[in-house]
Amino acid sequence: MNRLLLLILGLSICTLSFGQKSTSVSWKAYKKKAEELIQLRQYAKAGAAYEKAFALKPQRGDLLISAADNYMLERDFTNASRVYAAVVDNPKYKSSKLNYAFSLKQSNQFEQAMIVFASCLDVVSGKNAKKEAQINKEIMGCQFALEQAEGFEAKPYDINISQLTANVNSQRPDFAPFHVSETKFYYSTLSGGNASIKSSEWRDGKWSEGISVKGLKGFNGKHLCNAVVSPDESEMFFTVCNDEQVWGGLSSRCEIYVTQNKGKAWSAAKRLSSNINHKDATNTQPFIIEQNGEQQIYFASNRPGGQGGMDLWFSSRPTGDAQAEFGQAINLGPNINTVGNEITPFYNNQEGVLYFSSDGHLTMGGFDVFKAVGDKVKWSPAENMGMPINTGADEKYYTIAHNSTEGYFVSNRAFGDNKLTSTDEDIFTFNILPPHFFVEGLITDQQDLNLIEEVQVYLYELKAKTEDRRLLSTKFAEEGKYNFRLLPNRNYQLSFEAKGYVEDISFLNTNDKNKFLQERNITLTS
């Protein structure tokens, strides 16, 4: 399937109509116009032109296939599935049936998508093992989506999702949200043909209209995007991209830069070394954290040595030395990366959880948001976030605000009356309702009752039985104190491990809606 993977910028072209129908125009003229529009990457217009050509030459079903293929490039999956349906059962065009199945899946028509995927499976079964495995994965993804929808109807999730206002979301793609503080927000947008980095301030109960950051000079004709900023706003990492076709569809050749805050503007940007910016590869979507005396960078790249497609990578350097180079990048491994594409990493330092998007794991749509517990290169198996975060559309750039009570992500989903198509991406926000539950406590030595300085604390969610547990988060209690944020109506297990002490296990639940804070002081025996 030729799916549009605008992985780096999340850029798509606005859906435009192709002008007024004219009976004096021949089908060949419409076909030629469509071919010209493709060169301009105006895929929606090209699709409409091919449909008009077919209306004048109905025996040419290939014109409809071309129309549907262009709607797929535009990510207009509803129109793509409509057009494929009109012709795909013709034996001459059976090769497009898989694209039809994908268009159904990504327009949330999961049951019909399963039927079409199954018919594709009958054709390749026993003949093409790789294609057979791909189709089976897509069928399982549709089944997962149906199960998520059924569960959502039975018990709506405690997450409220809303679309940011027009001050931030434009008629063009808006992406890469980064919440700096209660009053500051960075994001990227496509305007005038190029992506740029903007900042917004919280005013009168909403984010203000974004303004372009100042000082990023010397990048004429380039895309500037995917900015992440240190908590004190002293340093910004971002991506510089060329608009080129280089791999896996239409994307951009990108590199990661860093700039320092000089007060009213940012300093001249510095390109990171080849340890990060691998030659002839796309290197993009940086995320930066500081812990254990290191500044750590997670990023996406299609460099050699990965699992396939875009992978997530990790590197570090000592904190406090802006001139030090990041070390050799290390692949995050097969629990995170697949033969598909993994992008938009966000690491929640408080939870010890990596959030990212993938089209290679089992997904409801194209790109889904996943989570995994761990750090650096040691991770639990990736878990699909499910509904309502994920849909049949593409979900990317999942981040959690520093206050841990709200978050952001990017999606091309249709949403209410303000977003009727999936052709461009907007920024969404979510919060968890009702207020969060918490557990906290002290960890002391049984003999002298002193706080134990170094304790590893593991938080598990328990399912139907105690043996069925899922690791949610790990924390290193450096001063003998710990705390976790919990969700309502869950059963949990806490495990405490320290060198020279016997492991301690504690169980709790959040079934009491009036008990938001639970104190669990733990005494370890040596």
For each residue, the residues with C-beta under 8 A, 3 or more apart:
1: 72 98 99 102
2: 69 72 73 99 249
3: 72 102 249 359 366
4: 12 72 73 74 75 249 250
5: 248 249 250 251 341 359
6: 9 10 11 12 173 249 250 251
7: 10 248 251 282 284 300 310 341 343
8: 225 226 239 241 251 252 254 282 284 285 300 343
9: 6 173 175 188 190 195 223 225 226 241 251 252
10: 6 7 173 175 176 188 396 397 410 425
11: 6 173 190 195 223 252
12: 4 6 74 75 173 412 423 424 425
13: 41 42 43 44 74 423
14: 44 171 172 423 424
15: 44 74 76 421 423 424
16: 42 44 45
17: 45 48
18: 33 37 45 48 49 52
19:
20:
21: 52
22: 25
23:
24:
25: 22 29 30 52
26: 29 30 56
27: 30 31 52 53 54 55 56 57 60 63
28: 31 32 53
29: 25 26 32 33
30: 25 26 27 33 34 49 50 52 53 56
31: 27 28 34 35 49 50 53 63
32: 28 29 35 36
33: 18 29 30 36 37 49
34: 30 31 37 38 45 46 47 49 50 53 66 67 70
35: 31 32 38 39 46
36: 32 33 39 40
37: 18 33 34 40 42 43 45 46 49
38: 34 35 41 42 43 46 70
39: 35 36
40: 36 37
41: 13 38 250
42: 13 16 37 38 45 46
43: 13 37 38 46 47 70 71 73 74
44: 13 14 15 16 47 48 70 71 74 76 423
45: 16 17 18 34 37 42 48 49
46: 34 35 37 38 42 43 49 50 66 67 70
47: 34 43 44 50 51 66 67 68 70 71 74 76 79 83
48: 17 18 44 45 51 52 67
49: 18 30 31 33 34 37 45 46 52 53
50: 30 31 34 46 47 53 54 63 64 66 67 70
51: 47 48 54 55 63 64 67 83
52: 18 21 25 27 30 48 49 55 56
53: 27 28 30 31 34 49 50 56 57 60 63
54: 27 50 51 57 58 60 61 63 64 67
55: 27 51 52 58
56: 26 27 30 52 53
57: 27 53 54 60 63
58: 54 55
59:
60: 27 53 54 57 63
61: 54 64 65 87 90 92 93
62: 65 66 92 93
63: 27 31 50 51 53 54 57 60 66 67
64: 50 51 54 61 67 68 83 84 86 87
65: 61 62 68 69 84 87 88 93 96
66: 34 46 47 50 62 63 69 70
67: 34 46 47 48 50 51 54 63 64 70 71 83
68: 47 64 65 71 72 79 80 83 84 96 99 100 103
69: 2 65 66 72 73 80 96 99
70: 34 38 43 44 46 47 50 66 67 73 74
71: 43 44 47 67 68 74 76 77 79 80 83 103
72: 1 2 3 4 68 69 75 76 77 80 99 102 103
73: 2 4 43 69 70 250
74: 4 12 13 15 43 44 47 70 71 423
75: 4 12 72 106 394 412 422 423
76: 15 44 47 71 72 79 80 421 422 423
77: 71 72 80 81 102 103 104 106 107 392 393 422
78: 81 82 107 421 422
79: 47 68 71 76 82 83
80: 68 69 71 72 76 77 83 84 99 100 103 107
81: 77 78 84 85 100 103 104 107 109
82: 78 79 85 86
83: 47 51 64 67 68 71 79 80 86 87
84: 64 65 68 80 81 87 88 96 97 99 100 103
85: 81 82 88 100
86: 64 82 83
87: 61 64 65 83 84 90 93 96
88: 65 84 85 93 94 96 97 100
89:
90: 61 87 93 94
91: 94
92: 61 62
93: 61 62 65 87 88 90 96 97
94: 88 90 91 97 123
95: 98
96: 65 68 69 84 87 88 93 99 100
97: 84 88 93 94 100 101 116 119 120
98: 1 95 101 102 117 120 135
99: 1 2 68 69 72 80 84 96 102 103
100: 68 80 81 84 85 88 96 97 103 104 116
101: 97 98 104 105 113 116 117 120 138
102: 1 3 72 77 98 99 105 106 113 138
103: 68 71 72 77 80 81 84 99 100 106 107
104: 77 81 100 101 107 109 110 112 113 116
105: 101 102 108 109 110 113 117 138 141 142 145 365 392
106: 75 77 102 103 365 366 392 393 394 422
107: 77 78 80 81 103 104 392 422
108: 105 145 365 391 392 393
109: 81 104 105 112 113 392
110: 104 105 113 114 142 143 145 146 149 364 392
111: 114 115 142 146
112: 104 109 115 116
113: 101 102 104 105 109 110 116 117 138 142
114: 110 111 117 118 139 142 143
115: 111 112 118 119
116: 97 100 101 104 112 113 119 120
117: 98 101 105 113 114 120 121 135 138 139 142
118: 114 115 121 122 139
119: 97 115 116 122 123
120: 97 98 101 116 117 123 124 135
121: 117 118 124 125 132 135 136 139
122: 118 119 125
123: 94 119 120 127
124: 120 121 127 128 131 132 135
125: 121 122 132
126: 132
127: 123 124 132
128: 124 131 132
129: 132 133
130: 133 134
131: 124 128 134 135
132: 121 124 125 126 127 128 129 135 136
133: 129 130 136 137
134: 130 131 137 138
135: 98 117 120 121 124 131 132 138 139
136: 121 132 133 139 140
137: 133 134 140 141 362
138: 101 102 105 113 117 134 135 141 142
139: 114 117 118 121 135 136 142 143
140: 136 137 143 144 362
141: 105 137 138 144 145 362 363 364 365
142: 105 110 111 113 114 117 138 139 145 146
143: 110 114 139 140 146 147
144: 140 141 147 148 362 364 384 386
145: 105 108 110 141 142 148 149 364 365 392
146: 110 111 142 143 149 150
147: 143 144 150 151
148: 144 145 151 152 364 386 387 390
149: 110 145 146 152 153 387
150: 146 147 153 154
151: 147 148 154 155 387
152: 148 149 155 156 157 387 388
153: 149 150 156
154: 150 151
155: 151 152
156: 152 153
157: 152 387 388
158: 432 433 434 487 488
159: 388 389 430 431 432 433
160: 430 431 432 433
161: 388 389 428 429 430
162: 428 429 430
163: 169 415 416 418 419 426 427 428 429
164: 167 168 169 174 207 426 427 428 429
165: 168 169 206 207
166: 169 170
167: 164 200 206 207 208 209 210
168: 164 165 174 185 187 200 207 209 210 427
169: 163 164 165 166 174 426 427
170: 166 174 189 191
171: 14 424
172: 14 189 190 191 424
173: 6 9 10 11 12 189 190 424 425 426
174: 164 168 169 170 187 188 189 190 410 425 426 427
175: 9 10 187 188 189 225 396 397 410 425 427
176: 10 186 187 188 225 226 227 285 397 410
177: 185 186 187 397 399 408 409 410 427
178: 185 186 187 227 228 229 399
179: 184 185 399 401 402 406 408
180: 184 185 186 229 231 233 402
181: 184 231 402
182: 202 403
183: 201 202
184: 179 180 181 199 200 201 202 233
185: 168 177 178 179 180 199 200 201 202 207
186: 176 177 178 180 197 198 199 200 213 227 228 229
187: 168 174 175 176 177 178 197 198 200 210 427
188: 9 10 174 175 176 195 196 197 198 224 225 226 227
189: 170 172 173 174 175 195 196 198 210
190: 9 11 172 173 174 193 194 195
191: 170 172 194 195 196
192:
193: 190
194: 190 191 221 222 223 224
195: 9 11 188 189 190 191 223 224 225 241
196: 188 189 191 212 223 224 225
197: 186 187 188 212 213 216 224 225 227 238
198: 186 187 188 189 210 211 212 213
199: 184 185 186 210 211 213
200: 167 168 184 185 186 187 207 208 209 210 211
201: 183 184 185 207 208
202: 182 183 184 185 206 207 208
203: 206 207 208
204:
205:
206: 165 167 202 203
207: 164 165 167 168 185 200 201 202 203 210
208: 167 200 201 202 203
209: 167 168 200
210: 167 168 187 189 198 199 200 207
211: 198 199 200
212: 196 197 198
213: 186 197 198 199 216 227 236 266
214: 264 265 266
215: 259 262 265 266 267 268
216: 197 213 219 224 238 259 266 269
217: 268
218: 268 269
219: 216 222 224 240 269
220:
221: 194
222: 194 219 240 241 242
223: 9 11 194 195 196 239 240 241 242 243 252 254
224: 188 194 195 196 197 216 219 227 238 239 240 241
225: 8 9 175 176 188 195 196 197 238 239 241
226: 8 9 176 188 238 239 284 285 286
227: 176 178 186 188 197 213 224 236 237 238
228: 178 186 236 237 238 286 287 288
229: 178 180 186 233 235 236
230: 233 234 235 236 288 290
231: 180 181 402
232:
233: 180 184 229 230 236 261
234: 230 260 261
235: 229 230 258 259 260 261 288 322
236: 213 227 228 229 230 233 258 259 261 266
237: 227 228 256 257 258 286 288 297
238: 197 216 224 225 226 227 228 256 257 258 259 269 286
239: 8 223 224 225 226 254 255 256 257 283 284 285 286
240: 219 222 223 224 254 255 256 257 269 271
241: 8 9 195 222 223 224 225 252 253 254 255 284
242: 222 223 252 253 254
243: 223 252
244: 252 253
245: 249 250 251
246: 251 252 253 282
247: 251 282 302
248: 5 7 251 302 309 310 341
249: 2 3 4 5 6 245
250: 4 5 6 41 73 245
251: 5 6 7 8 9 245 246 247 248 282
252: 8 9 11 223 241 242 243 244 246 282
253: 241 242 244 246 282
254: 8 223 239 240 241 242 282 283 284
255: 239 240 241 271 272 277 283 284
256: 237 238 239 240 271 272 276 277 283 284 286 297 299
257: 237 238 239 240 269 270 271 272
258: 235 236 237 238 269 270 272 322
259: 215 216 235 236 238 266 267 268 269 270
260: 234 235 266 267 322
261: 233 234 235 236 266 267
262: 215 265 266 267
263:
264: 214
265: 214 215 262
266: 213 214 215 216 236 259 260 261 262 269
267: 215 259 260 261 262
268: 215 217 218 259
269: 216 218 219 238 240 257 258 259 266
270: 257 258 259
271: 240 255 256 257 277
272: 255 256 257 258 275 276 277 325 326
273: 276 277 325 326
274: 277 278 279
275: 272 315 325 326 327 328 329
276: 256 272 273 283 297 299 315 326 329
277: 255 256 271 272 273 274 283
278: 274 281 283 301 303 304 329
279: 274
280:
281: 278 301 302 303 304
282: 7 8 246 247 251 252 253 254 300 301 302 310
283: 239 254 255 256 276 277 278 299 300 301 303
284: 7 8 226 239 241 254 255 256 299 300 301 343
285: 8 176 226 239 299 300 343 344 345
286: 226 228 237 238 239 256 297 298 299
287: 228 297 298 299 345 346 347
288: 228 230 235 237 295 296 297
289: 295 296 298 347 349
290: 230 294 295 296 319
291: 294 296 349
292:
293: 318 319
294: 290 291 316 317 318 319
295: 288 289 290 316 317 318 319
296: 288 289 290 291 314 315 316 347 376
297: 237 256 276 286 287 288 314 315 316 326
298: 286 287 289 312 313 314 332 345 347 354
299: 256 276 283 284 285 286 287 312 313 329 345
300: 7 8 282 283 284 285 310 311 312 313 342 343 344 345
301: 278 281 282 283 284 306 310 311 313 329
302: 247 248 281 282 306 309 310 311
303: 278 281 283 306 311 313 329
304: 278 281
305: 331
306: 301 302 303 309 310 311 313 331 337
307: 311 331 334 337 338 339 360
308: 311 337 338 339 340 360
309: 248 302 306 338 339 340 341 342 360
310: 7 248 282 300 301 302 306 341 342 343
311: 300 301 302 303 306 307 308 331 332 336 337 342
312: 298 299 300 331 332 336 337 342 343 345 354 356
313: 298 299 300 301 303 306 329 330 331 332
314: 296 297 298 329 330 331 332 376 377
315: 275 276 296 297 326 327 328 329 330
316: 294 295 296 297 326 327 376
317: 294 295 321 324 325 326 327
318: 293 294 295 321 324
319: 290 293 294 295
320:
321: 317 318 324
322: 235 258 260
323:
324: 317 318 321
325: 272 273 275 317
326: 272 273 275 276 297 315 316 317 329
327: 275 315 316 317
328: 275 315
329: 275 276 278 299 301 303 313 314 315 326
330: 313 314 315 376 377
331: 305 306 307 311 312 313 314 337 377
332: 298 311 312 313 314 335 336 337 342 354 377 379
333: 336 337 377 379
334: 307 337 338
335: 332 372 379 380 381 382
336: 311 312 332 333 342 354 356 372 379 382
337: 306 307 308 311 312 331 332 333 334 342 360
338: 307 308 309 334 341 342 358 360 361
339: 307 308 309 360
340: 308 309 358 359 360 361
341: 5 7 248 309 310 338 358 359 360 367
342: 300 309 310 311 312 332 336 337 338 345 356 357 358 360
343: 7 8 284 285 300 310 312 356 357 358 367 396
344: 285 300 356 357 396 397 398 410
345: 285 287 298 299 300 312 342 354 355 356
346: 287 354 355 356 397 398 399 400
347: 287 289 296 298 353 354 355 375
348: 351 352 353 354 355 400
349: 289 291 352
350: 404 475 485
351: 348 373 472 473 485
352: 348 349 373 374 375 473 474 475
353: 347 348 371 372 373 472 473
354: 298 312 332 336 345 346 347 348 371 372 373 374 375 379
355: 345 346 347 348 369 370 371 385 398 399 400
356: 312 336 342 343 344 345 346 369 370 372 382 398
357: 342 343 344 367 368 369 370 394 395 396 397 398
358: 338 340 341 342 343 361 363 367 368 370 382
359: 3 5 340 341 363 366 367 368
360: 307 308 309 337 338 339 340 341 342
361: 338 340 358 368 370 382 384
362: 137 140 141 144 384
363: 141 358 359 366 367 368 384 390
364: 110 141 144 145 148 368 384 386 387 390 391 392
365: 105 106 108 141 145 368 390 391 392 393 394 395
366: 3 106 359 363 393 394
367: 341 343 357 358 359 363 394 395 396
368: 357 358 359 361 363 364 365 384 385 390 395
369: 355 356 357 384 385 389 390 395 396 398 409
370: 355 356 357 358 361 382 383 384 385
371: 353 354 355 382 383 385
372: 335 336 353 354 356 379 380 381 382 383
373: 351 352 353 354 379 380 471 472 473 474
374: 352 354 378 379 380 474
375: 347 352 354 378
376: 296 314 316 330
377: 314 330 331 332 333
378: 374 375
379: 332 333 335 336 354 372 373 374 382
380: 335 372 373 374 383 471
381: 335 372
382: 335 336 356 358 361 370 371 372 379
383: 370 371 372 380 470
384: 144 361 362 363 364 368 369 370 390
385: 355 368 369 370 371 389 390 398
386: 144 148 364 389 390
387: 148 149 151 152 157 364 390 391
388: 152 157 159 161 391
389: 159 161 369 385 386 395 398 409 430
390: 148 363 364 365 368 369 384 385 386 387 395
391: 108 364 365 387 388 395 411 413
392: 77 105 106 107 108 109 110 145 364 365 413
393: 77 106 108 365 366 411 412 413 414 422
394: 75 106 357 365 366 367 411 412 425
395: 357 365 367 368 369 389 390 391 398 409 410 411 413
396: 10 175 343 344 357 367 369 409 410 411 425
397: 10 175 176 177 344 346 357 408 409 410 427
398: 344 346 355 356 357 369 385 389 395 407 408 409
399: 177 178 179 346 355 407 408 409
400: 346 348 355 404 406 407
401: 179 404 405 406 407 408
402: 179 180 181 231
403: 182 406
404: 350 400 401 436 485
405: 401 431 432 436
406: 179 400 401 403 429 430 431
407: 398 399 400 401 429 430 431
408: 177 179 397 398 399 401 427 428 429 430
409: 177 369 389 395 396 397 398 399 427 428 430
410: 10 174 175 176 177 344 395 396 397 425 426 427 428
411: 391 393 394 395 396 415 425 426 428
412: 12 75 393 394 422 423 424 425 426
413: 391 392 393 395 419 422
414: 393 419 420 421 422
415: 163 411 418 419 426 428
416: 163 419
417: 420
418: 163 415
419: 163 413 414 415 416 426
420: 414 417
421: 15 76 78 414 424
422: 75 76 77 78 106 107 393 412 413 414
423: 12 13 14 15 44 74 75 76 412
424: 12 14 15 171 172 173 412 421
425: 10 12 173 174 175 394 396 410 411 412
426: 163 164 169 173 174 410 411 412 415 419
427: 163 164 168 169 174 175 177 187 397 408 409 410
428: 161 162 163 164 408 409 410 411 415
429: 161 162 163 164 406 407 408
430: 159 160 161 162 389 406 407 408 409
431: 159 160 405 406 407
432: 158 159 160 405 436 487
433: 158 159 160
434: 158 488 513
435: 516
436: 404 405 432 485 486 487 516
437: 485 486 487 488 510 515 516 517 518
438: 483 484 485 486 516 517 518
439: 483 484 486 492 494 508 517 518 519 520
440: 481 482 483 484 517 518 519 520
441: 481 482 483 519 520 521 522
442: 451 480 481 521 522
443: 451 452 455 457 477 480 481 482 496 498 521 522 523 524
444: 449 450 451 452 480 521 522 523 524
445: 448 449 450 451 452 501 523 524 526
446: 449 523 524 525 526
447: 526
448: 445
449: 444 445 446 523
450: 444 445 480
451: 442 443 444 445 479 480 481
452: 443 444 445 455 477 480 498 501 524
453: 478 479 480
454: 476 477 478 498 499
455: 443 452 476 477 480 482 496 497 498 524
456: 474 475 476 477 496 497 498
457: 443 474 475 476 477 482 484 494 495 496 497
458: 471 473 474 494 495 497
459: 471 472 473 474 475 484 492 493 494
460: 469 470 471 472 492 493 494 495
461: 469 470 472 490 491 492
462: 465 466 468 469 491 492 493 507
463: 468 469 470 491
464: 468
465: 462 468
466: 462 469 493
467:
468: 462 463 464 465
469: 460 461 462 463 466 493
470: 383 460 461 463
471: 373 380 458 459 460 474
472: 351 353 373 459 460 461 492
473: 351 352 353 373 458 459 484
474: 352 373 374 456 457 458 459 471
475: 350 352 456 457 459 482 484
476: 454 455 456 457
477: 443 452 454 455 456 457 480 481 482
478: 453 454
479: 451 453
480: 442 443 444 450 451 452 453 455 477
481: 440 441 442 443 451 477
482: 440 441 443 455 457 475 477
483: 438 439 440 441
484: 438 439 440 457 459 473 475 494
485: 350 351 404 436 437 438
486: 436 437 438 439 490 492 510
487: 158 432 436 437 490 510
488: 158 434 437 510 511 513
489: 510 511
490: 461 486 487 509 510
491: 461 462 463 507 508 509
492: 439 459 460 461 462 472 486 507 508 509 510
493: 459 460 462 466 469 505 506 507
494: 439 457 458 459 460 484 505 506 507 508 520 522
495: 457 458 460 503 504 505
496: 443 455 456 457 503 504 505 506 522 524
497: 455 456 457 458 501 503
498: 443 452 454 455 456 501 524
499: 454
500: 526
501: 445 452 497 498 504 524 525 526
502: 524 525 526
503: 495 496 497
504: 495 496 501 522 523 524 525
505: 493 494 495 496
506: 493 494 496 520 522
507: 462 491 492 493 494
508: 439 491 492 494 518 520
509: 490 491 492 512
510: 437 486 487 488 489 490 492 515
511: 488 489
512: 509 515
513: 434 488
514:
515: 437 510 512 518
516: 435 436 437 438
517: 437 438 439 440
518: 437 438 439 440 508 515
519: 439 440 441
520: 439 440 441 494 506 508
521: 441 442 443 444
522: 441 442 443 444 494 496 504 506
523: 443 444 445 446 449 504
524: 443 444 445 446 452 455 496 498 501 502 504
525: 446 501 502 504
526: 445 446 447 500 501 502
